Amino acid sequence: MSHLGPEDPTTPEREERSDAGIELLLRTTGRRPAVPADRADRVKAAARALWRAEVGRRGRRRWWAAAALAAAAVVAAVGVGVWQRAGVSPGSEGASRVEVVIHSARSRPASDPWNASWSALRPGDPIVSGSELATEDGARLAIRMASGHSVRLDALTRMRVLSERALALDRGAVYVDSEGPDGAAEGSLEIRTPVGRIRDIGTQFEARWMNASLTVRVREGAISLDGAEPAIEVRAGHVLEAGEDGRSVRPDTSARSVGWDWIGDITPMMRIEGRSLKEFLNWIGRERGLRVRFAREDLGRSASRISLVGSIDGMTLDQALDSVLPTCGMRHRIEQGDLLVDSLAESGESP
């Protein structure tokens, strides 16, 4: 094949061969994929958030370069997250629905488990009373009950939906959060197990049924367990063990975030549009079981005034932190159960 370079003489014959080669190359490679509109919107949103947060104390000329870098970081994080998890799709208002699916989750009518076939669940699908839900190894599922409770299933879990306020845990682990970014859930949710019924009392808790034994870890608020024995209440920071040998309650001596990692992996993302940075950080802290602290008081005041734009759908909690904070001129680190927020300017870093 001849090489066409700057020194090659231009002749009609060479131009014709060159045009034919380019045409063949374009047909072979196909059309270049367009940048998805939602990704482009996130880039613009990140740049606007960064500009709003910092324009008061930096010159605009330096700022646009920093904003472009921050926006690129957001795109990179989104590119990773979108392949790892299925994001939220709009569901029917007022009904229980699927929020997040990792790998795969299935449902079937619980009334006829031997004959009914399993159906794959997708974000936005309604959750019907009388159905059985299942996750396999490595799979997880998050649903939002009509009451507002966030319910998340760990891998290798089987659960039946008895009603909009009652679930039955047959195998594995379920996590319940009675408060979300939009406020507290309505009423109480009941989890039925072979050793008794768990009722939430404004709480975050995990219930795990394995080897004929129930373990309940309470992260916030309290739960009650009733059954053959008198009801027992378990408060935050404690663990309940219940089985054939009876029941016992002990303090949870593990670190605040230890053992809760799987819950963060399946967390439905907050809608950050119009929220303050302070609200976002408080939500992150609650989901991770961390206390939010600012290195300086003025950073906390700034976080209350910064209004976020854009979306973090498709990200994990860590990706959301790594994307949002730099666009607001801040950074974070985790120290002994605290989410410590500092300024990028003082650290000498750039977004």
PyMOL commands that set and color helices and strands:
alter all, ss='L'
color gray80, all
select helices_A, chain A and resi 12-29+37-54+60-84+261-265+277-288+297-305+317-327+344-347
alter helices_A, ss='H'
color red, helices_A
select strands_A, chain A and resi 97-102+106-109+119-120+131-135+140-144+150-153+157-163+166-177+179-180+183-184+190-193+196-210+213-226+232-235+238-243+246-251+291-294+330-335+338-343
alter strands_A, ss='S'
color yellow, strands_A
deselect
rebuild
show_as cartoon
